[in-house]
Every structure is written in C-alpha cells, then in structure tokens.
Amino acid sequence: MEYDERASTGPAGADDSRVFRSIELWLPLAADANERYRWGYGGPGIERLILAALPDLERADSSDAARAVLWFCHQRQCNVEARR
C-alpha cells in the first residue's frame, strides 16, 4: 500500500501499531461504504478517511454509527476541497 506523510503519522500521539490496527479494523467497513456510495477513493484515500474519522469511529457503538461517521467525514472532506 502507498502511504503519504499525513496517513503514516496518524492522530497526534498515536503509535504506529495502534494506527495500523485501527486501519485494519475499519478498512472493510470503509471500503464497503466507498464502493456503496461511489466516493471514488483509492487505497490511500480510504486510509486517510479512516484516520480523519478515527476519534469518532472509536466511540461508535454499532456498524451503522460507524458508517454515519465515515459519511460525515467524507462530506467534510468534500466541503474542504470544494472551498479550495
């Protein structure tokens, strides 16, 4: 997999093994959402989405809640990019 600097550093203070475990944990759900909603992310894009959503994903109490978190983060990223 290809990693950019922001994706490899992860959330502030997080160690690499925790970041990699989190990506592995959320990757199937994020990849499914990416395909289902046709967001068009490649592998590194999905990883960046997971990392951006990670604080809220860790508090999600169901797969539906986690999917909503991913949707919200995707929308936030789209809004930021549209403003550029």
C-alpha positions, -999 to 999 in steps of 0.1 A, spaced: 0 0 0 10 35 -6 12 59 23 15 97 24 30 116 53 -3 126 69 -16 90 68 15 75 82 16 98 112 -19 93 123 -37 110 151 -15 131 174 3 109 199 -8 76 184 19 49 180 22 33 146 10 -1 157 -22 14 170 -27 33 138 -21 2 116 -45 -19 138 -72 8 135 -68 9 97 -71 -29 96 -101 -28 118 -121 -2 99 -109 -9 64 -136 -34 54 -164 -11 65 -148 20 49 -141 1 17 -177 -11 16 -190 24 21 -166 37 -5 -180 13 -30 -216 15 -20 -217 53 -20 -193 56 -50 -170 80 -33 -141 70 -56 -113 67 -30 -83 46 -38 -65 27 -10 -46 57 4 -77 78 3 -97 53 23 -69 52 48 -69 90 51 -107 89 56 -103 63 84 -76 84 101 -97 115 99 -127 97 113 -107 76 139 -116 96 171 -153 93 163 -151 57 150 -136 47 183 -168 59 200 -192 43 175 -214 17 192 -226 0 160 -217 -5 124 -245 19 114 -230 45 137 -195 39 122 -209 42 87 -225 75 96 -192 87 110 -175 78 77 -202 95 57 -198 127 78 -161 127 74 -164 121 37 -188 151 34 -165 173 55 -135 164 32 -156 172 1 -166 206 16 -130 214 24 -118 205 -11 -147 225 -27 -136 256 -8 -100 254 -22 
